[in-house]
Amino acid sequence: MRIGVNTLFYRPTEVGGSETYLLELLHWMMQATQGHEWVFFTNLENHDVLLKRFGGERRVSFVPLRFRAGNRLSRMFWEQIVLPIKVPAQRLDLLWSPGYVLPVLVRRPQVLTVFDMQTRSFPDDFHAVATWAMNVLVSLGCRLSSRILTTSQFSKMEIIRFTRIPERRITVTPLATTEVFAEGTLDAVRARLARDLPVLKYPYLLCVSFSHPHKNLAWLAEVFVKLSREIPHQLVLVGRPGRGERALQEALERQTPGRVLRLPYVSQETLVALYRAADLFIMPSLYEGFGLPVLEAMMAGVLVLATRSASILEVGGEAVTYFDAQSPDDLCAKIRRLLAMDPRARQRKIAAARERAREFSWSRTARETLACFETVAGHL
């Protein structure tokens, strides 16, 4: 089978969990089978990254498109006009678009990944024109694709609710994490953090999230103003700025200086270390198509406190502690309770969370994704 991969949406470090999904799934699908060929359609921002990661594979070829995806209008033109011109020469059995949007003029079988329906549920996270365009293109892509992939049962039901696509055309292939989040002694982890983040103070609470409005970071920061008078912890916020960054910064201005550490970007190695050394991981989000940071924290061996919103309960199960996203008092009470937990009970909770995290497997997701491709291409 000759599989085209439309990576035109992908901007390294800028697209959150969908970057992890793309890179890990490609890696594991290539490990799962030696019989398929892959054609990557790349942009100027991701070409070198993908070439470095997959260029050594004999079965992989590249078709670079010379534009930058950061410009939405430019991406729309290249994806909808230029890409359909490039596809026929590659003799593909199918084209996979893992970033919400597919080229509507391509006349080959297509598989589309839709992670969530965020533009419908939280339109304020985007500019009005971008919201309208995404709604149109996602709905059109769902209708035109042979099969839709998504990462949770919650997102599957959201897609059905907003597009009326039959359930049989949607396949759930969850995200996963790896043992790298469980590696390293605490001493080694702290040594790395001392080198990479000398401004970090111990102990600390951790949140990993873009600052889109639905991520609820400004609310978390407001709650921490009161909580910081009772506990010695620093609050560490890791993630790129979104449309909720202004509200977050206003909340941070009311903090005691030095009590909140805002980190727009850290390396993967530093991120793993931050998870490992945290006393508690907090996910205040109101909407998640999957909630990968919850799974990463579970694997890293840190207690997780999260909302029950959207897919989060589906990921965390009974291994996570949940709080009411409308109640600052409930969040504060749960933080106090977890920080005061008996060490043995704490270790049991952490062990149960890690065991659950291991139930999510990139290998299984890769096999299920390939089975979907084979069905669409008629190779079963």
VENURUR-V146047 format. One record per helix or strand. SS is the DSSP state (~ for helix, > for strand). FROM is the first residue (numbers start at 1). TO is the last residue. If there is no record, write none. Layout:
# VENURUR-V146047
ss | from | to
SS | FROM | TO
SS | FROM | TO
This chain:
# VENURUR-V146047
ss | from | to
> | 2 | 6
~ | 17 | 32
> | 37 | 42
~ | 47 | 54
> | 60 | 64
~ | 72 | 90
> | 94 | 97
> | 110 | 113
~ | 118 | 121
~ | 123 | 125
~ | 128 | 144
> | 147 | 150
~ | 153 | 163
~ | 167 | 169
> | 170 | 172
~ | 179 | 182
~ | 186 | 196
> | 204 | 208
~ | 213 | 215
~ | 217 | 227
> | 234 | 238
~ | 245 | 252
> | 260 | 263
~ | 268 | 277
> | 280 | 283
~ | 292 | 300
> | 304 | 307
~ | 312 | 319
> | 321 | 323
~ | 328 | 339
~ | 343 | 357
~ | 362 | 377
